[in-house]
Amino acid sequence: MTHSESGFYSLAMPRDDLLGASDLDLRSLEARVNELIRTCQTLKSENSSLRSRQDQLVAERAALIEKTELARNRVEAMIQRLKALETGA
């Protein structure tokens, strides 16, 4: 009795089909890995851009705080001069 006559052959997947399935699985895995690589590259680029923008905004904020402080000091100095003029008059 041969394998095909006993029915065993029909239960097992032929070797060519196994190789085809493995090749298909590998191609699918390769495609997924490539997609993950592209996603990582995109995220790295976006992260770099966001960090740069954050640095710009922090510097801009510091400059605005400094300008505000200078303006406050000038206004306070003007108020002091006005008070001095009032008491002197």
C-alpha positions in Angstrom: 0.0 0.0 0.0 1.4 3.4 -0.9 1.0 6.7 1.0 -1.6 7.9 -1.5 -3.6 4.7 -1.2 -3.6 4.7 2.6 -4.8 8.3 2.8 -1.8 9.5 4.7 -0.5 11.6 1.8 -3.7 13.6 1.7 -3.5 14.4 5.4 0.0 15.9 5.2 0.7 19.1 3.3 3.0 18.5 0.3 6.6 19.8 0.8 6.2 22.3 -2.0 3.1 23.8 -0.3 5.0 24.1 2.9 7.9 26.0 1.2 5.4 28.2 -0.5 3.6 29.0 2.8 6.9 29.7 4.5 8.0 31.9 1.6 4.7 33.8 1.9 5.1 34.1 5.7 8.6 35.5 5.2 7.5 38.0 2.6 4.7 39.1 4.8 7.1 39.5 7.8 9.6 41.3 5.6 6.9 43.7 4.5 5.8 44.4 8.1 9.4 44.9 9.2 10.0 47.3 6.3 6.8 49.2 7.3 8.0 49.4 10.9 11.4 50.7 9.7 9.7 53.4 7.6 7.4 54.3 10.6 10.5 54.6 12.9 12.2 56.8 10.4 9.2 59.0 10.1 8.8 59.2 13.9 12.5 60.1 14.3 12.2 62.9 11.8 9.0 64.2 13.4 10.6 64.0 16.9 13.6 65.9 15.7 11.4 68.6 14.2 9.3 68.8 17.3 12.4 69.1 19.5 13.8 71.9 17.3 10.4 73.7 17.4 10.3 73.3 21.2 13.8 74.8 21.5 12.7 77.8 19.4 9.6 78.3 21.5 11.6 78.1 24.7 14.0 80.7 23.4 11.2 82.9 22.2 9.5 82.6 25.6 12.7 83.6 27.4 13.1 86.6 25.2 9.5 87.7 25.8 9.9 87.3 29.6 13.0 89.4 29.4 11.2 92.1 27.4 8.3 92.0 29.8 10.6 92.4 32.8 12.4 95.4 31.1 9.1 97.0 30.4 7.9 96.5 34.0 11.1 98.0 35.3 10.7 101.1 33.0 7.1 101.6 34.1 8.0 101.3 37.7 10.8 103.8 37.2 8.4 106.2 35.5 6.0 105.8 38.4 8.7 106.6 40.9 9.7 109.7 39.0 6.0 110.8 38.9 5.7 110.3 42.6 8.9 112.2 43.2 7.5 115.1 41.0 4.2 115.1 43.0 5.9 115.3 46.3 8.3 118.0 45.0 5.6 120.1 43.7 
